[in-house]
């Protein structure tokens, strides 16, 4: 098979793999009866381990743009999955936490998300998949500061 130059470029391949990953996510989660995007899932997963964080911190922890995280949170609040309360430390800030329904949904879709991860690596052996994940982690970490939304473990 004659490959075009673009089909050999890492940026193009990463974009294509992201398209595959999003499509598989929406398919699997949709089959389970849930209407969630990968970013909404990331927000739920992060709020489960860090309840009470504010929107800016959530954005930093999932490497999402601060200007658009509000829309993600608004949709999760509208779906009854996240509560947004005024911070006791800063009246301007809103603390986020999962509702009981949010916790249930997050737990229910975990096996679906794990299936997506397996399907993303279709065509690779288990060892190749492990190597790919390690290399992706290494590349993402090295390029984190070049992102429009760098990942931060805590708001800096």
Secondary structure, DSSP 8 states (H G I E B T S, - for coil): ----SGGG-HHHHHHHHHHHHHHHHHHHHHHTT----HHHHHHHHHHHHSTT-BHHHHHHHTT--TTTHHHHHHHHHHTTSEEEEE-SS-TTSEEEEE-HHHHHHHHHHHHHHHHHHHHHTTTS-HHHHHHHHHHHHHHHHHHGGGSTT---SS--
